[in-house]
Amino acid sequence: EGTQMDFGLLSGCGVGFESAVPSVKTTLSFQPPHTIFEEPLISGSCPLLDEASGTQYINSLNGPSSAGVIPEGAIATRFLPRILNGSDDLLPGLAGSRQNDRYLGSIRLEVKVGYANSAVDNISTGISRGTAVEGLVELEHYMDAGVGGSGCGQVPVLAPAIDAITGRRIGTFVLLLRVATANNGKHTPSSPQHGPGTAGGNNSTNGASSSTTSGLVSVVGLPTLTEDLGLAPYMDCDPPPPNSQLAASPPTAAGIRRRQVATMGSFVSNRFLEYQANVVRKRDASVLKKRYDEYHQSLLEESDVEGEADLPLFQRRSPRPFRPSNSRGDAMLAGIGFNVHVQSLALNILQENGNQARQAAVTQSVTHGAPADHARGFGEKSNNGGDASAGVIDSSKDGAPRGGLRRLESTRLEFAKDLDDSVTGLISAVGEHFKSRANRNRAGVKPSRHIPPNLPSIIHYRTKSVECAQRLHSLTWDIAVRRANCFSQALGIAVTSYLASLSDGGPAWRGYAAIWARHGYLLTYEGLLSAVGKELGMIEDASVAISMLRMVSVVLMPDDPNSNNNGRRQRIPVPYSPYLRWVHLIHLATPSQNGSNSKTQYRLEIGLDPSFFQSRVPDPLKNGTPVRFFPILFQMGVDIRQWGVNAGRSVALIQMKDNNSSKRGHVTMGDAADPSMETSTGENNQMTTSGHGGSLLDDEDDDGDGEDSIPDNEIHMALNVEGYRKLNAYAHSVNPTNGVTAAAAPPPVFDSLEYSAQMQVPQQQPIHPSLVSLSEAIRTSAGKMEHAVMDQAATICQRFGGGSTVFCKSGKDRTAMQVTFKQSQFVQRFIDKKEVRVVLEDTPVSSNDVFAKSTLMRKHGNRIPICEKNAGEPKFAFNPLQRKFMPE
């Protein structure tokens, strides 16, 4: 709907058309029916005419006057109000007050009489200086002028000019109103309730926006935060039912506040909405769609992508089951975990009579690169542009919040707090304005529900509220995209671990399947990243992505080609496995009371070969039994970067000293490398390490941390304490100490959100006997590289039949050190285990024996080929000096 107006101001003065016509400054503002804030339209100068001249002007509106005068508009503006009805959120007292239950709003005209120019000084207007003259045009009376026929109408409007102090009419505003209505004048939903559709502006043609249940913010399980404040527009959560913001009876403080906020209209600008919908979200949604299409097409292709058949694996960039670590920065591959391998070790006992060897023990770990959004980066300075004036904040701009998900989500909570404080200030300023206006007792003036757009105190808080809301919306979307990329990687890694645990000799066949069905699949991620620079951002991304796995339950089922399941078309084929047929990820959003989907859950169905399912899947995991992930992250930096963080030293300074020492032919920092990280040259020069002359930071395809890398001295301790609490809860459930059996013990509570969902108060549980050593190792780990944290966590996870993954930045070098150490420890425990009653994990071993076996596995095992597979060279990337700073 569009309305264009031309108008002039009439007053009782003695100036005709033939004389110089004085003018006064006039402003127009729009009073919407759903918000208390007027919207400024235009301001300018209007002629001030006497009664006779004004009458002549009015008569000439329909054509030239007898004197040949054609009226010209002094000020013209166009605006696009929406037609609302009683089912929309209207201002209190408006519902039922208009004919046909249609509401369009009003135009308020205002003239400030101050120190007039010389032409007006000679005119007696009867108005004291400093007074305002106001007029009001209720637009509902003129809607029909644009309905029927050509759909366009033109009407002259005469609005009384009222002294705002005395209420006395002192003249007339003259306007020419042109009305053009769309949709034949029918009701259209109130615009503040509907922002652009999620994932690319998905509004339907009838004006109602689609549900946000399948929008990206909801899909990744991210609460909007604005919904609790009741702030429009509802960009990433469904709007509440119309008029549901009315205060409860009896009213609550939260209900009153939400109702107050509901009368304040939109908290973002039209320019911001347009930029978010048509640039930022459209761009990101397009990338996600293109990525899905390419992934799906790749799965359907039986041969290698054209042009890549002759390339070594580390140079390939098409979506394939294996993604090399040097493709971290490739945005198209950002949803695929990289350098993912299942590292298995089976111990077989040879039979003296020549019979087939008997399998005695199996251990498995998944090794991989950090599940982080390497392609989007971690807030480094970029030349990519953005519309700063539109309030856009994303990771492609300078000045955007830096870091990975953990830090960004903490910043987002700060933004929400700033927004809440600004809205509180706005509510207070609005209340003071209405109270002050009521006390002035404007005789004869109709009370107004609206607030003029020129009040400094309200402008301050409203501007600040809009700025805070736009920052919050921008960062929310950026986090949602980042979550999607990281979660996709973490989920692929987790499923790989779960399926590996079903292998012969795995924990599923050692009695743990029933525990998984009741208490969840314990999955420990062992991170070896340093808390500085880009690796700090990777830690922050990985920690959130791993926690998101708690949203997922896995269901194993036999493939049925004849099934008429409605979801068959959404099943993704698995073409390279003899046992896996397809996977199907089902989004199970649980809307909250206010319309968001922060309690998102997923059901991942995996179709297996029917004969494999019947013979190789344990009974507790059949019959559609869902197994929920119970993911835990433990993190410890193990390289020179982390040494620098702990020691408060600059690695760049160490680099300069080392280069100077190298020129003099000696090394100044320590002697031989730690035996646990020994990487000496193997037979036939098959295995080597990087030469000492390179940069200290040249390991693992390093791409630099930038000059302003700031370490985080507390994140390792914080993450390990969180991991301990979760593991302690799991231990008390699967191995109760109060005489209750594991089958009767309640499932473990993952975090405070689950406590809230179950209406429980978080409780401090005692240290489980199996976690005493881990608790002590974490307590003493502050400020040092305490490898015992990783060792104890891995041992406890194995004791409880859980899965294990190991990762560093690329999943090659530090990961190789950790996984070979774990395997050697497992072998030595198996060899030294003498008593039947002692479990394998409690068997003491000699460190020298473990180190010796670790060296053999590093020299002759599969980790060197994995390095070559990723980087094209059969060697680890450590130089001698780097090895000196690694823990034993």
C-alpha positions in Angstrom: 0.0 0.0 0.0 1.4 3.4 -1.0 0.2 6.9 0.0 1.6 10.1 -1.4 0.8 13.5 0.2 1.1 17.2 -0.8 0.0 19.8 1.7 0.0 23.5 2.8 -0.8 25.2 6.1 -3.7 27.8 6.4 -3.9 30.5 9.1 -5.9 33.7 9.8 -3.4 36.1 8.2 -3.7 39.0 5.7 -1.4 37.9 2.9 -2.7 37.0 -0.6 -1.1 35.2 -3.5 0.1 38.4 -5.0 2.2 39.2 -2.0 5.3 37.5 -0.6 4.0 34.3 1.1 5.6 33.6 4.5 6.3 30.0 5.5 6.8 27.9 8.6 8.8 24.7 9.2 6.5 21.7 9.3 7.2 18.1 10.1 5.2 14.9 9.3 5.4 11.7 11.2 3.5 8.4 11.0 1.7 6.9 14.0 1.5 3.1 13.4 -1.4 1.2 15.1 1.0 -1.4 16.6 3.8 0.7 18.1 4.0 3.7 20.3 6.9 5.2 18.4 6.2 7.7 15.6 8.1 7.2 12.4 9.5 10.5 11.0 8.4 11.0 7.4 9.6 14.4 6.2 10.1 18.0 7.2 10.2 21.2 5.2 8.7 24.7 4.8 5.0 25.2 4.1 3.2 28.4 3.1 1.2 30.3 5.7 -2.0 31.7 4.1 -4.9 33.8 5.2 -8.5 32.6 5.1 -9.4 34.1 1.8 -6.2 32.9 0.1 -6.6 29.5 1.7 -10.1 29.2 0.5 -8.9 30.0 -3.0 -6.2 27.4 -2.6 -8.6 24.7 -1.5 -11.0 25.5 -4.4 -8.2 25.1 -6.8 -7.3 21.6 -5.7 -9.6 20.2 -8.4 -8.1 22.3 -11.1 -6.8 25.9 -11.9 -8.6 28.7 -10.1 -10.2 31.7 -11.9 -6.9 33.5 -11.5 -5.1 30.7 -13.3 -3.4 29.5 -10.1 -2.4 25.8 -10.0 -1.7 24.5 -6.5 1.8 23.1 -5.9 2.7 20.8 -3.1 5.0 22.3 -0.6 6.2 19.0 0.8 5.6 15.5 -0.6 6.4 12.1 0.8 5.5 8.5 0.2 5.2 5.8 2.8 4.0 2.2 2.9 1.8 1.3 5.9 0.3 -2.1 6.4 -3.4 -2.8 6.8 -3.9 -4.6 10.2 -7.0 -6.0 11.9 -8.1 -6.9 15.4 -6.2 -10.2 15.3 -2.9 -8.4 15.1 -0.9 -7.0 18.1 -2.4 -3.5 18.3 -1.8 -0.9 20.9 -3.9 -1.1 24.0 -7.4 0.3 23.4 -7.3 0.3 19.6 -9.0 -3.1 19.0 -12.6 -2.6 18.0 -12.3 1.2 17.5 -12.3 1.3 13.7 -15.0 0.5 11.2 -14.6 -2.8 9.4 -11.9 -3.7 11.9 -9.1 -2.3 9.7 -6.3 -0.3 11.1 -3.8 1.8 9.2 -2.6 4.5 11.6 -2.5 8.3 11.5 -0.4 11.2 10.2 0.7 13.8 12.7 1.6 17.3 11.5 3.5 19.7 13.7 4.5 23.3 13.3 6.9 24.8 15.8 6.4 28.6 16.2 9.7 30.2 17.2 11.4 33.3 16.1 9.8 33.9 12.7 11.4 35.7 9.7 10.6 39.3 8.9 7.7 38.4 6.5 5.9 36.6 9.3 6.6 39.1 12.0 4.1 41.4 10.4 1.4 38.8 10.7 -0.7 38.4 13.8 -1.3 34.6 14.3 -2.5 34.8 17.9 0.1 32.1 18.9 2.8 32.6 21.4 6.3 31.8 20.4 7.7 28.4 21.5 4.3 26.8 21.0 3.5 23.8 18.8 0.6 23.6 16.4 -0.5 20.0 15.6 -2.9 18.3 13.2 -3.9 14.6 13.0 -5.2 12.7 10.0 -6.6 9.2 10.6 -5.8 7.2 7.5 -8.5 4.6 7.9 -11.1 7.1 6.7 -9.4 7.3 3.3 -8.5 3.6 2.6 -11.5 3.1 0.3 -10.2 5.9 -2.0 -7.7 3.4 -3.3 -10.0 0.4 -3.6 -12.0 -0.5 -6.7 -11.7 0.8 -10.2 -8.1 1.5 -11.1 -7.1 0.9 -7.5 -5.9 4.5 -7.1 -7.6 7.5 -5.5 -6.9 11.2 -4.8 -8.6 13.1 -2.0 -8.2 16.5 -0.5 -7.8 16.4 3.3 -8.5 19.3 5.7 -7.1 18.7 9.1 -7.7 21.1 12.0 -4.6 22.9 13.2 -4.7 22.8 17.0 -2.7 24.8 19.6 -0.9 22.1 21.5 -1.1 24.1 24.7 -4.7 25.5 24.8 -6.4 23.0 22.5 -7.8 25.9 20.5 -8.2 25.5 16.7 -6.3 28.3 15.0 -6.3 27.1 11.4 -6.3 24.2 8.9 -3.7 21.9 7.4 -4.4 21.2 3.7 -3.2 17.9 2.3 -3.7 16.1 -1.0 -3.8 12.4 -0.3 -3.2 9.9 -3.0 -3.9 6.3 -2.1 -2.9 3.2 -4.0 -3.7 -0.1 -2.2 -2.3 -3.5 -2.9 -4.1 -6.8 -2.3 -7.4 -4.9 -2.8 -7.2 -3.4 0.6 -7.1 -6.7 2.5 -5.4 -7.4 5.8 -1.7 -8.0 5.7 0.2 -9.2 8.8 1.9 -6.7 11.0 5.5 -6.2 9.7 7.3 -6.0 13.1 6.2 -9.6 13.8 7.9 -11.0 10.7 11.5 -10.6 9.6 13.2 -12.2 6.7 12.8 -16.0 6.5 15.7 -17.9 7.9 18.3 -19.2 5.6 17.7 -16.7 2.9 14.5 -14.8 3.3 11.7 -17.3 3.0 8.5 -15.3 3.3 5.4 -16.6 1.6 3.5 -14.5 -0.9 0.5 -13.9 1.3 2.6 -12.0 3.9 2.8 -14.7 6.5 6.3 -16.0 7.2 7.1 -19.7 7.2 7.9 -21.5 10.4 11.5 -21.2 11.6 11.6 -24.8 12.7 13.7 -25.7 9.7 15.7 -22.5 9.8 19.4 -22.7 10.4 19.5 -21.1 13.8 16.9 -23.7 15.0 18.6 -26.6 13.2 21.9 -26.1 15.0 20.1 -25.9 18.4 20.9 -22.2 19.1 18.5 -20.2 21.3 17.8 -16.8 19.8 17.9 -14.9 23.2 15.7 -12.2 21.7 12.6 -14.3 22.1 12.9 -14.2 25.9 12.9 -10.4 25.6 9.9 -10.4 23.3 11.7 -8.3 20.7 10.4 -7.9 17.2 11.0 -8.8 14.5 11.1 -12.5 15.1 13.8 -13.3 12.6 14.9 -16.8 13.9 11.9 -17.9 16.1 8.2 -18.1 15.3 6.2 -15.1 16.5 3.9 -15.7 19.4 0.1 -15.8 18.7 -1.4 -12.3 18.2 -2.2 -10.5 21.4 -0.5 -13.2 23.5 1.8 -10.6 25.0 -1.1 -9.2 27.1 -0.2 -9.3 30.8 -1.4 -12.3 32.7 -4.0 -12.1 35.4 -2.6 -11.5 37.9 0.2 -9.8 35.9 3.7 -11.0 36.4 6.8 -8.7 36.1 8.0 -10.7 33.0 4.5 -10.5 31.4 4.2 -6.8 31.9 7.7 -6.2 30.5 7.0 -8.4 27.4 3.8 -6.4 26.8 5.6 -3.1 27.1 8.2 -4.3 24.6 5.5 -5.6 22.3 4.2 -2.0 21.9 7.7 -0.7 20.8 7.7 -2.1 17.2 10.7 -3.3 15.4 14.2 -3.3 17.0 16.1 -3.4 13.8 16.2 -1.1 10.8 14.8 -1.8 7.4 18.3 -1.4 5.9 19.7 -4.0 8.3 16.9 -6.5 7.5 17.4 -6.0 3.8 21.2 -6.6 4.1 20.8 -9.6 6.3 18.2 -11.3 4.1 19.5 -10.4 0.6 23.2 -10.4 1.2 24.5 -12.2 4.3 21.9 -14.9 4.7 21.3 -15.4 1.0 25.0 -15.8 0.5 25.5 -18.3 3.3 22.3 -20.3 2.3 23.6 -20.5 -1.3 26.9 -21.9 -0.1 25.2 -24.5 2.1 22.9 -25.6 -0.8 25.7 -25.8 -3.3 27.7 -27.8 -0.8 24.9 -30.3 -0.3 24.4 -30.7 -4.0 28.1 -31.4 -4.6 28.3 -33.8 -1.6 25.3 -35.7 -2.8 26.5 -35.9 -6.4 29.8 -37.1 -5.3 28.2 -40.0 -3.4 26.4 -41.0 -6.6 29.5 -41.1 -8.7 31.3 -44.4 -8.9 34.5 -43.1 -10.5 36.9 -40.4 -9.5 36.1 -36.8 -10.3 37.4 -35.8 -13.7 40.9 -34.5 -13.5 41.7 -35.9 -10.1 42.2 -39.6 -10.9 45.9 -39.2 -11.3 46.4 -36.8 -8.4 47.8 -37.9 -5.1 45.3 -37.8 -2.3 46.8 -34.8 -0.6 46.1 -32.7 -3.8 42.5 -33.7 -4.3 39.7 -31.2 -3.4 36.5 -33.0 -4.4 34.1 -34.3 -1.7 35.3 -37.8 -0.9 35.3 -40.1 2.1 38.9 -39.1 2.7 39.7 -35.4 3.0 43.4 -34.4 3.4 44.5 -32.2 6.2 45.9 -29.5 3.9 42.4 -28.8 2.6 41.4 -27.2 5.9 40.9 -23.8 4.3 38.6 -25.1 1.5 35.1 -23.7 2.2 33.4 -26.3 0.0 34.7 -29.2 2.1 34.0 -27.4 5.4 31.3 -29.9 6.4 33.6 -33.0 6.1 35.9 -34.1 8.9 39.5 -34.3 7.6 42.2 -36.9 8.0 39.8 -39.2 9.7 41.1 -42.8 10.3 40.2 -45.7 12.6 43.4 -46.7 14.3 42.9 -50.4 15.4 45.2 -52.8 17.1 44.3 -56.4 17.6 46.3 -58.8 19.8 46.2 -62.4 18.6 47.5 -65.5 20.5 49.3 -67.9 18.2 48.3 -71.6 18.7 51.0 -74.2 19.0 49.1 -76.8 17.1 48.9 -74.7 14.0 45.3 -73.7 14.4 44.2 -70.2 13.5 45.3 -67.5 15.9 42.9 -66.5 18.6 42.0 -62.9 19.0 42.7 -61.8 22.6 42.2 -58.1 22.8 41.3 -55.1 20.6 41.8 -51.4 21.0 40.6 -48.6 18.7 40.8 -44.9 18.4 39.6 -42.5 15.7 42.3 -40.0 14.7 41.4 -36.8 12.9 42.0 -33.1 12.5 40.4 -30.5 14.7 36.6 -30.2 14.0 36.6 -26.5 13.5 35.6 -23.9 10.9 39.1 -23.4 9.4 37.7 -21.9 6.2 35.9 -19.0 8.0 38.9 -18.4 10.1 39.0 -17.1 13.7 38.7 -13.4 13.3 41.9 -12.6 11.6 42.0 -9.3 9.8 40.5 -9.5 6.3 40.0 -7.3 3.3 36.5 -8.7 2.6 33.9 -6.0 2.7 30.6 -5.6 4.4 28.0 -2.9 5.0 29.1 -1.4 8.3 26.3 1.1 8.2 23.8 -1.7 8.1 25.1 -3.0 11.4 26.5 -6.2 9.9 28.9 -8.3 12.1 30.3 -11.5 10.6 33.6 -13.2 10.5 34.5 -11.7 7.1 34.8 -8.2 8.4 37.4 -6.3 10.4 36.0 -5.4 13.8 33.9 -8.5 14.1 34.2 -10.5 17.3 37.1 -12.9 17.2 37.7 -16.5 18.1 35.9 -19.8 17.8 32.5 -20.8 18.9 33.1 -20.9 22.7 34.4 -17.3 22.7 31.8 -16.1 20.2 28.9 -17.5 22.2 30.2 -15.9 25.3 30.4 -12.6 23.4 26.9 -13.2 22.2 25.6 -13.5 25.8 27.3 -10.2 26.5 25.5 -8.6 23.5 22.2 -10.0 24.9 23.0 -8.5 28.3 23.7 -5.1 26.7 20.5 -5.3 24.7 18.5 -6.2 27.9 20.0 -3.2 29.7 19.2 -0.9 26.8 15.6 -2.1 26.6 15.2 -1.6 30.3 16.5 2.0 29.9 14.1 2.5 27.0 11.1 1.2 29.0 12.0 3.6 31.9 12.4 6.6 29.5 9.0 5.9 27.9 7.4 5.6 31.3 8.8 9.0 32.4 7.6 10.6 29.1 4.0 9.4 29.5 4.0 10.4 33.2 5.3 13.9 32.4 2.8 14.3 29.6 -0.1 13.3 31.8 1.0 15.8 34.5 0.9 18.7 31.9 -2.9 18.4 31.5 -3.2 19.6 28.0 -6.7 21.1 28.0 -8.7 20.2 24.9 -6.0 18.2 23.3 -6.8 14.5 22.6 -4.4 12.2 24.6 -2.0 10.4 22.3 -0.7 6.8 22.5 2.4 7.8 20.5 5.7 9.3 21.3 7.2 12.0 18.9 10.5 11.0 17.2 12.5 14.0 18.5 12.8 13.3 22.3 16.6 13.1 23.1 16.3 10.6 26.1 14.2 8.2 24.2 16.2 8.6 21.0 19.3 7.6 23.0 17.9 4.4 24.4 16.0 3.4 21.3 19.1 3.9 19.1 21.2 2.0 21.5 18.6 -0.8 21.7 18.5 -1.1 17.9 22.2 -1.2 17.6 22.5 -3.9 20.3 19.7 -6.0 18.6 21.4 -5.8 15.2 24.7 -6.8 16.7 23.0 -9.8 18.4 21.1 -10.9 15.2 24.3 -10.6 13.1 26.4 -12.6 15.5 23.7 -15.2 16.0 23.6 -15.9 12.3 27.4 -16.1 12.1 27.5 -18.5 15.0 24.7 -20.6 13.4 26.7 -21.0 10.2 29.9 -21.8 12.1 28.0 -24.4 14.3 26.7 -26.1 11.2 30.1 -26.5 9.7 31.7 -27.7 13.0 28.9 -30.0 14.0 28.9 -31.7 10.7 32.5 -32.6 11.1 32.1 -33.7 14.7 29.1 -35.9 13.9 30.9 -37.8 11.1 33.8 -38.5 13.5 31.4 -39.6 16.3 29.5 -42.0 14.0 32.8 -43.5 12.8 33.8 -44.2 16.4 30.4 -45.7 17.2 30.4 -48.1 14.2 34.0 -49.1 14.9 33.0 -50.1 18.4 30.7 -52.7 16.9 33.6 -54.5 15.3 34.7 -58.0 16.5 36.3 -57.7 19.9 35.0 -54.2 20.3 33.3 -53.0 23.5 29.8 -53.7 22.0 30.6 -57.4 22.3 32.1 -57.1 25.8 28.7 -56.3 27.5 28.6 -52.6 27.0 25.8 -52.5 24.4 23.1 -52.6 27.0 24.9 -49.8 28.9 24.9 -47.6 25.8 21.2 -48.2 25.3 20.4 -46.9 28.8 23.1 -44.4 29.6 24.4 -43.3 26.2 27.6 -44.0 24.2 30.5 -42.5 26.0 32.8 -40.8 23.5 36.0 -39.1 24.7 37.7 -36.6 22.5 41.4 -36.1 23.3 42.6 -32.7 22.0 46.3 -31.7 21.7 45.9 -28.1 20.7 47.7 -25.1 22.2 45.7 -22.3 23.8 47.0 -19.5 21.6 46.5 -18.1 18.1 44.4 -20.0 15.6 44.7 -23.2 17.7 42.8 -21.4 20.5 40.0 -20.8 18.0 40.1 -24.4 17.0 39.7 -25.4 20.7 36.8 -23.1 21.0 35.1 -24.4 17.9 35.7 -28.1 18.8 34.4 -27.8 22.4 31.0 -26.5 21.2 30.8 -28.9 18.2 31.5 -31.9 20.5 28.9 -30.8 23.1 26.4 -30.5 20.2 26.7 -34.2 19.7 24.5 -34.6 22.8 21.6 -33.7 20.5 22.1 -36.9 18.5 20.7 -40.4 19.0 21.8 -43.3 16.7 19.4 -46.0 15.6 20.7 -49.1 13.7 18.3 -50.8 11.4 18.3 -53.4 8.6 18.0 -52.1 5.1 14.6 -53.0 3.6 14.6 -52.2 -0.1 10.8 -52.8 -0.2 10.0 -50.3 2.5 7.5 -47.5 1.8 9.1 -45.3 4.4 8.3 -41.7 3.6 11.9 -40.8 4.4 13.4 -43.0 1.8 14.1 -40.2 -0.6 16.0 -38.4 2.1 18.3 -41.4 2.8 21.8 -40.7 1.8 23.5 -43.7 0.2 26.9 -45.0 1.4 28.4 -46.4 -1.8 31.8 -47.5 -0.5 30.9 -49.9 2.3 29.9 -53.6 2.0 27.9 -53.3 5.2 26.4 -49.7 5.4 23.6 -49.0 2.9 22.4 -45.5 3.9 22.1 -42.9 6.6 19.2 -40.6 7.4 19.4 -37.7 9.8 16.0 -36.6 11.1 15.6 -33.2 12.8 13.4 -33.5 15.9 12.9 -29.9 17.0 11.0 -29.4 20.2 9.6 -25.8 20.1 9.8 -23.9 23.4 6.9 -21.9 24.8 8.0 -18.8 23.0 8.5 -20.3 19.6 12.2 -21.1 19.3 13.7 -24.5 18.9 16.7 -24.5 21.3 15.8 -28.0 22.4 16.7 -29.5 19.1 17.3 -33.2 18.9 18.4 -35.5 16.0 17.7 -39.1 15.2 20.4 -40.6 13.0 19.2 -43.8 11.3 21.8 -46.1 9.8 20.7 -48.8 7.4 22.8 -51.9 7.5 23.1 -55.0 5.3 20.3 -57.3 6.6 22.5 -60.3 7.2 25.2 -58.1 8.8 22.6 -56.6 11.1 21.2 -59.9 12.2 24.6 -61.5 12.9 26.8 -58.6 14.0 24.6 -56.1 15.9 24.1 -57.0 19.6 20.5 -57.6 20.6 20.4 -54.5 23.0 20.9 -52.3 19.9 18.2 -53.8 17.8 14.4 -53.1 17.5 14.9 -49.4 16.9 16.8 -48.8 20.1 18.2 -45.2 20.1 21.7 -44.7 21.6 22.4 -41.2 22.6 25.9 -39.8 22.4 27.6 -38.8 25.6 30.5 -36.7 24.3 33.3 -35.4 26.5 36.4 -33.3 25.6 39.7 -33.3 27.4 42.3 -30.9 26.1 46.1 -30.4 26.8 48.6 -28.5 24.7 51.8 -30.5 24.1 54.0 -28.4 21.9 56.3 -25.3 22.1 53.4 -23.0 21.7 51.8 -24.3 24.9 55.1 -24.2 26.7 55.2 -20.5 25.7 51.7 -19.9 27.1 52.5 -21.7 30.3 55.8 -19.9 30.8 54.5 -16.5 29.7 57.1 -16.5 26.9 56.9 -15.3 23.4 57.5 -18.1 20.9 58.7 -15.5 18.4 61.4 -14.5 20.8 62.4 -18.2 21.3 62.5 -18.4 17.5 65.1 -15.6 17.2 67.2 -17.1 20.0 67.1 -20.5 18.3 68.1 -19.1 14.9 71.1 -17.4 16.5 72.1 -20.5 18.3 71.8 -22.5 15.0 74.2 -20.2 13.4 76.7 -20.8 16.1 76.2 -24.6 15.7 74.6 -25.5 19.0 71.2 -25.7 20.6 70.6 -23.8 23.8 67.3 -25.3 25.2 67.7 -28.7 26.6 69.3 -31.9 25.5 67.8 -35.1 24.0 64.2 -35.3 23.0 61.7 -36.8 25.4 61.6 -40.6 24.8 57.8 -40.6 24.6 58.1 -38.4 21.5 61.1 -40.1 19.9 61.1 -39.9 16.1 64.6 -41.0 15.0 65.2 -42.1 11.5 64.0 -45.6 10.7 65.4 -48.2 8.4 66.2 -47.2 4.8 65.6 -43.6 5.8 61.9 -44.3 5.6 61.0 -42.0 8.5 62.4 -38.6 9.2 61.5 -35.4 10.9 61.8 -31.8 9.8 65.2 -30.2 9.9 66.2 -27.9 12.7 66.8 -24.9 10.5 63.1 -24.3 9.8 60.7 -22.2 11.8 59.6 -23.5 15.2 56.1 -23.2 14.0 56.5 -24.9 10.7 54.7 -28.1 11.8 51.4 -29.5 10.5 50.9 -27.3 7.4 51.0 -24.3 9.6 49.4 -21.2 8.2 50.4 -18.6 10.8 48.8 -17.2 13.8 49.1 -13.5 13.1 50.8 -10.8 15.1 48.1 -10.2 17.7 47.7 -13.8 19.0 46.5 -13.6 22.6 46.8 -16.8 24.7 44.1 -18.1 27.0 45.7 -19.4 30.2 42.5 -20.8 31.6 40.7 -22.6 28.8 42.4 -26.0 29.3 41.6 -26.1 32.9 38.0 -25.0 32.3 37.4 -27.6 29.6 39.1 -30.4 31.7 37.0 -29.5 34.7 33.8 -29.6 32.6 35.0 -33.0 31.1 35.6 -34.4 34.6 32.1 -33.4 35.8 30.5 -35.1 32.8 32.6 -38.2 33.1 32.0 -38.3 36.9 28.2 -38.2 36.2 28.6 -41.0 33.7 30.7 -43.1 36.1 28.1 -42.9 38.8 25.4 -44.1 36.4 27.2 -47.0 34.8 29.1 -48.1 38.0 27.0 -46.9 41.0 28.7 -46.9 44.4 25.5 -46.9 46.4 24.5 -50.5 45.9 22.3 -49.8 42.9 22.9 -51.7 39.7 23.7 -50.0 36.4 20.4 -51.2 35.0 18.5 -49.4 37.7 20.6 -46.3 38.0 19.2 -43.2 36.3 20.9 -42.0 33.1 23.6 -39.4 33.6 22.8 -35.7 33.3 25.1 -34.1 30.8 25.0 -30.4 31.8 23.0 -27.7 33.5 20.7 -27.4 30.5 19.6 -31.0 31.0 19.1 -30.4 34.7 16.8 -27.5 33.7 14.9 -29.5 31.2 14.3 -32.3 33.7 13.2 -29.7 36.4 16.2 -30.8 38.6 18.5 -28.8 40.7 22.2 -29.4 39.8 23.8 -31.5 42.4 27.5 -31.8 43.4 28.4 -35.5 43.1 31.2 -37.1 45.1 34.3 -38.1 43.2 33.8 -41.6 41.7 36.5 -44.0 42.9 37.7 -44.6 39.4 38.2 -40.8 38.8 40.4 -40.0 41.8 43.6 -40.0 39.8 42.0 -37.9 37.0 40.7 -35.4 39.5 44.1 -35.0 41.0 45.9 -34.7 37.6 43.5 -31.9 36.6 43.9 -30.1 39.9 47.7 -30.0 39.5 47.7 -29.2 35.8 47.4 -25.4 36.0 50.2 -23.7 34.2 51.9 -26.8 32.9 51.6 -29.6 30.3 50.2 -32.4 32.4 49.9 -35.4 30.1 48.5 -37.4 33.0 45.1 -35.7 32.3 45.0 -37.3 28.8 46.3 -40.6 30.0 43.8 -40.9 32.9 40.9 -39.8 30.8 41.6 -42.3 28.0 42.1 -45.1 30.6 38.7 -44.4 32.3 36.9 -44.2 28.9 38.3 -47.6 28.0 37.3 -49.0 31.4 33.6 -47.9 30.8 33.5 -49.3 27.2 33.5 -45.9 25.5 34.9 -44.7 22.2 38.0 -42.6 21.9 39.2 -40.0 19.4 42.5 -38.2 19.2 43.1 -34.9 17.4 45.4 -32.0 16.9 45.3 -29.3 14.2 45.9 -31.7 11.3 45.6 -35.1 12.9 49.1 -36.1 11.7 52.0 -35.4 14.1 51.0 -34.7 17.6 48.0 -37.1 17.1 50.5 -39.8 16.0 52.5 -39.4 19.2 49.4 -39.7 21.4 47.7 -42.7 19.6 50.9 -44.7 19.4 51.5 -44.1 23.1 48.0 -45.3 23.9 48.4 -48.4 21.9 51.8 -49.2 23.4 50.4 -48.8 26.9 47.5 -51.1 25.9 49.9 -53.8 24.6 52.2 -53.5 27.7 49.2 -53.8 30.1 48.1 -56.9 28.2 51.6 -58.5 28.5 52.0 -57.6 32.2 48.5 -58.6 33.3 49.0 -61.5 35.7 45.9 -61.7 37.9 42.6 -62.6 36.5 40.7 -60.4 39.0 42.7 -57.2 38.0 41.1 -55.4 35.1 43.4 -54.5 32.2 43.2 -50.7 32.9 44.5 -51.2 36.5 47.6 -53.2 35.4 50.8 -51.2 36.3 53.4 -51.0 33.5 57.0 -49.8 33.0 57.3 -46.4 31.3 60.5 -47.6 29.5 58.7 -50.5 28.0 55.8 -48.3 26.8 58.3 -45.8 25.3 60.2 -48.5 23.5 57.0 -49.9 21.9 55.9 -46.4 21.0 59.1 -45.8 19.1 58.6 -49.1 17.2 55.0 -48.2 16.3 56.0 -44.7 15.1 58.8 -46.0 13.0 57.1 -49.0 11.5 53.4 -48.5 12.0 50.9 -46.7 9.8 51.4 -43.1 11.0 54.2 -42.3 8.6 52.1 -43.4 5.6 49.3 -41.2 7.0 51.7 -38.2 6.9 52.6 -38.9 3.3 48.9 -39.3 2.5 48.2 -35.8 3.8 51.3 -33.8 3.0 53.1 -35.8 0.3 56.2 -36.5 2.4 56.8 -39.6 4.6 57.9 -37.8 7.7 56.6 -36.1 10.8 56.8 -32.3 10.9 58.7 -31.9 14.2 62.2 -30.4 14.3 64.5 -31.4 17.2 63.9 -28.2 19.2 60.2 -28.7 19.1 60.5 -32.2 20.5 62.3 -30.9 23.5 59.2 -29.1 24.7 56.9 -32.1 24.5 55.7 -33.9 27.6 56.8 -37.4 28.4 
